[in-house]
């Protein structure tokens, strides 16, 4: 009977169940009970009832030897398509989880000055996942490989530091590396260790100082933006609003006559409508106020001379009676 770390098992000769956490020897495993205690049991006295391996159609489960199980590690694997290096035409990249931990991972490659994520997901204990296939002629374009992993178990476990590694592998490094035959791969592979210190853990403690507290208080409450349709968002992006109240346009207007004020307002309006016509805007909202109606009437006379537009009173809810909405076609 083959058992894996993470398997849920029932006891054959007594009531109870637990989860396999580690191997003692080829005949004995440690089972963690619901109270958190680990108890050694002979494998012949256990019946598997469930496995915690992540169900992922892209993932392959691996048959692991005891020696491998006792040495947790994560590998980046490059598989060739031929046993003879001179006849290799393709490379396949894999992430190889030879540990008892689940791994939430991302795989990225360098694109100029930035990295582009090609694959992400979850990888269960003792599983491998295919990442990318590359022609040998284009191998140099995939020299930088960035792998990030968070490790966890679906049970009590010792905390592990996240993995964040960038591998640089070019033709020279490949030529100096040794090919390894492994039962999980059809052809020989190059294997690069990403993490192997799973027995070590580090506790990070951080306390907020006065500066941190002040910075935290200064952060405004995050509010989820209201979702809008693409069409409405595009229309909003092509909408312009101009306020023609004289106190908005000039710093001081006490010494200006009514005629001068009107001239300034109309000049600003003509600049805004010309800008919208030249730059593809679809809507212009002109806030002119109510007043004696002179500014609005002058604006309408100008609008009557422009083709391919329509205009009407803007939303009363938003602007009252003091705005005109102009649609540009």
Secondary structure, 3 states (H helix, E strand, C coil): CCCCCCEEEEECCCCCEEEEEEECCCCEEEEECCCCCEEEEEHHHEEEEEECCCCCCCEEECCCCHHHHCCCEEEEEEEECCCCHHHCCEEEEEEEEECCCEEEEEEEEEECCEEEEEEEEEECCCEEEEEEEEEHHHHHHHCEEEEEEEEECCCCCCCCCCEEEEEECCHHHHHHCCCECCCCCCCCEEEEEEECCCCCCCCCCCCCCHHHHHHHHHCCCCCCCCCCCHHHHHHHHCEEEEECCHHHHCCCCCCCCHHHHHHHHHHHHHHHHHHHHHCCCCEEEEECCCCCCHHHHHHHHHHCCCCCEEEEECCHHHHCCCEEEEEEC
